[in-house]
Amino acid sequence: MKSIKNLTRFTYETAAFLGWRLSLSRAGTVFTKYFSDKKYGGDKKSFAAAEAALAELKVLLDGSKRVNGKHTATTIRKAQKLLEQA
């Protein structure tokens, strides 16, 4: 599978991790989560989980209010909680 914007595939032979990395930067804050093939049961399932989490995160962040160009602390906490539950 090819990487898409905000989702990067990690398939290094020498690394202990195989899976997808979600990384999204909005308003000066970077949100990152790793989706392991081992945990999700394969590369397609980990990709589907990463893609679903990315869609939810974009909806949350794009629809939230900003103060002085930054996300509020509440929005950042909600985004982090969303990624933890993914």
HUPE-V35436 format. One record per residue. N is the residue number from 1. OMEGA is omega in radians with two decimals (* if undefined). NEAR is the number of other C-alpha atoms within 8 Angstrom. Layout:
{{N OMEGA NEAR} {N OMEGA NEAR}}
This chain:
{{1 3.14 3} {2 3.04 4} {3 3.04 7} {4 -3.08 6} {5 3.14 5} {6 3.05 9} {7 -3.10 12} {8 3.13 10} {9 3.05 11} {10 3.13 9} {11 -3.13 8} {12 -3.11 7} {13 -3.08 4} {14 -3.11 4} {15 3.12 7} {16 -3.07 4} {17 2.98 8} {18 -3.14 12} {19 -3.08 15} {20 3.06 15} {21 3.03 14} {22 3.10 14} {23 -3.09 10} {24 3.13 8} {25 3.09 8} {26 3.04 7} {27 3.07 7} {28 3.13 6} {29 3.14 6} {30 3.10 8} {31 -3.07 10} {32 3.07 8} {33 3.11 8} {34 3.13 8} {35 -3.06 14} {36 3.05 11} {37 -3.10 13} {38 -3.10 8} {39 -3.04 8} {40 3.04 11} {41 3.08 8} {42 -3.04 9} {43 -3.14 9} {44 3.13 6} {45 3.10 10} {46 3.08 16} {47 3.13 11} {48 3.12 8} {49 3.13 11} {50 -3.14 14} {51 3.12 9} {52 3.12 8} {53 3.11 11} {54 3.14 10} {55 3.12 8} {56 -3.13 8} {57 3.12 11} {58 3.12 8} {59 3.14 8} {60 -3.05 10} {61 -3.12 11} {62 3.14 6} {63 -3.07 6} {64 3.13 8} {65 3.10 6} {66 3.07 8} {67 -3.09 7} {68 3.09 4} {69 -3.14 6} {70 3.04 8} {71 3.11 12} {72 3.13 9} {73 3.12 6} {74 3.13 6} {75 3.13 11} {76 3.10 9} {77 3.11 8} {78 3.13 8} {79 3.13 12} {80 3.11 9} {81 3.09 8} {82 -3.14 10} {83 3.11 10} {84 -3.11 6} {85 -3.11 5} {86 * 7}}
